[in-house]
Amino acid sequence: MVIEETRRKRLDRGIKVRTETLYALSTWREMAYLIVPRTVLILGLLLLPLILDMYWQRVLCTAGIYAILALAFDFLAAYVGLVCLGGALFIGAGGYISGLLNAYLGWPPLLCIPIATLAGAVISTFVLLPCLRLRGIYFAIVSFMFPLFAVHIIVALNVFGGTEGISALAILPNIWVEQYLILGMIIVSLFAIRRLVNEDIGLILRGIKDNDQAVRASGISITAYKTKAVFIASLMGCFGGAYLSHLYGWLGISLFAMDFSILPIAACVMGGMGSLVGPVLGAFILTPMSEALRGFGQLRVVLYCLILIGFIVYKPEGLMNYLQRKYHQFEYWERV
Amino acid sequence: MDGEALLQVKNISKSFGGVKAVMDVNLSLFKGEILGIIGPNGSGKTTLVNLITGFVRPDSGEVLFKGKKITGIQPHKIANLGLTRTFQIMRPYHSLSAFKNLIVPLNSPRVRRSRGGRLGDRDAVAIDILEEIGFQRDAYVPYKTASSLPLGYLKRLELARCIAMGPEIIICDEIFSGLSMAEIATMVPVLEKLEMEGVTIMMIEHRLRELFRLVNRVIVMNFGEKLAEGIPEEVMKKQDVRKAYLGTEVDNVGG
């Protein structure tokens, strides 16, 4: 009896030459191969508001905030080796600064948001600075503490509106500005970070993730570079926070809610760690799903968890890593 | 001769809990020489390297580089002075291709300064360094991901990381271990070339035969203390060295 055995063979498409940044393109077909996925992503995000109704447009804005947080988390975790649960810290810092500037000084949101993004990032980085020596889970725990601290300080001292918060802040002009502001920011940050991780600074950061001792032995201060990375991530997070306070015209201690630290991780698990675009898509899938499951009441969380566990068990690499592999490699069955 | 020493270690000690890893060690490293440091496992060789390069702080004693005290300075600052080291356990930046590994040292303040602040084509510089150290450019070895490189290349990559700094001293921590005779034979010229270029080298090694062909002087360590110092042939004749390092029964050793 003859048993025919086959095995799956994978072959890289010969588009990339030597490194991640060099391409050899000779035909329109090959150019399309690179351009199409990027165009689909950008156009998809930009066209999304046009096909949604009012309710889902609001959901899209919230999803955008989680997407930008997920991107920041993925950047720190997969390219710097810092598991940062400080998402709520970034949102809180950005949201409070922007909201307070608006409430006390009466500045318009479109001025408050950039200022809060920058100031919030400086403060967040400064706060996280002493813990940069920690690695992995220890950094995660400490960064998780700061939002809780902030809440207790605000409540105990009864400053910045205390437990009530401050309402009736100026909101963004209309729903279209709201949507395209966050979507534009996501696209810009996404491509900027993708570029950054292949530049020299990005290579050093990846070096720190792989072996920080060797980076120190190469004469580079790892604290300085980690600080830069955290600053970049907090810029994204604080923008999200500043935007959020003007989306609802309200600021309060729920800006420091744990959701902002946790949901980005779920988005990363689903979308694929390290792919950068994956977590963004993950957030755009998870947030609306969480809304859609609202009808199930308490069961919502259970279903939510089941979906996540499903991903962890069956597709641990995440959606985007899987799709990218399928896209970049030929696969065929070969007779042995 | 003391005044000319490029690197001086004075009465340095370090204990981890109750274990005295390095006890009261003195040594001098002179410009242009290759110094070997040998000793049984656990005799404090790697700790000594960590103490010199600032990765571990000494309990007492000091390290002088060109007459200036460098104890207590952060490792990256010591590296920028031109005192570089390899690691015994190689962990390259495995997600990067081999030549991209060198972009990290090429971005150090020391290299920036030597190039007048302009870095130029780092990739080309990195590939040149790798080619010189034995990565065949034609076979695309420099472009391979570091995680896919065999051991011999990883050791070279460690050395290349130091060379990229344009160092004055390279401390090699067991750079021959795990390599075949053939692989070592191709590494030796690289080290000899460095010596000719005026780089001072300190080698920690277990492969005595190969080491003794390279070094001018050797220091033997045992239980954290310096046991002997001198030219290899004489040191290996000493009774206590044989006893500590090789066992009592061996009667024909060394190069």
Boltz contact constraints between the chains, C-beta under 6 A:
constraints:
  - contact:
      token1: [A, 18]
      token2: [B, 143]
      max_distance: 6.0
  - contact:
      token1: [A, 19]
      token2: [B, 97]
      max_distance: 6.0
  - contact:
      token1: [A, 200]
      token2: [B, 103]
      max_distance: 6.0
  - contact:
      token1: [A, 200]
      token2: [B, 107]
      max_distance: 6.0
  - contact:
      token1: [A, 203]
      token2: [B, 100]
      max_distance: 6.0
  - contact:
      token1: [A, 203]
      token2: [B, 103]
      max_distance: 6.0
  - contact:
      token1: [A, 204]
      token2: [B, 104]
      max_distance: 6.0
  - contact:
      token1: [A, 206]
      token2: [B, 95]
      max_distance: 6.0
  - contact:
      token1: [A, 207]
      token2: [B, 93]
      max_distance: 6.0
  - contact:
      token1: [A, 207]
      token2: [B, 104]
      max_distance: 6.0
  - contact:
      token1: [A, 210]
      token2: [B, 93]
      max_distance: 6.0
  - contact:
      token1: [A, 210]
      token2: [B, 94]
      max_distance: 6.0
  - contact:
      token1: [A, 211]
      token2: [B, 91]
      max_distance: 6.0
  - contact:
      token1: [A, 215]
      token2: [B, 104]
      max_distance: 6.0
  - contact:
      token1: [A, 216]
      token2: [B, 75]
      max_distance: 6.0
  - contact:
      token1: [A, 216]
      token2: [B, 76]
      max_distance: 6.0
  - contact:
      token1: [A, 217]
      token2: [B, 79]
      max_distance: 6.0
  - contact:
      token1: [A, 217]
      token2: [B, 85]
      max_distance: 6.0
  - contact:
      token1: [A, 218]
      token2: [B, 104]
      max_distance: 6.0
  - contact:
      token1: [A, 218]
      token2: [B, 105]
      max_distance: 6.0
  - contact:
      token1: [A, 218]
      token2: [B, 108]
      max_distance: 6.0
  - contact:
      token1: [A, 219]
      token2: [B, 76]
      max_distance: 6.0
  - contact:
      token1: [A, 219]
      token2: [B, 79]
      max_distance: 6.0
  - contact:
      token1: [A, 219]
      token2: [B, 80]
      max_distance: 6.0
  - contact:
      token1: [A, 219]
      token2: [B, 108]
      max_distance: 6.0
  - contact:
      token1: [A, 219]
      token2: [B, 110]
      max_distance: 6.0
  - contact:
      token1: [A, 220]
      token2: [B, 76]
      max_distance: 6.0
  - contact:
      token1: [A, 220]
      token2: [B, 108]
      max_distance: 6.0
  - contact:
      token1: [A, 221]
      token2: [B, 76]
      max_distance: 6.0
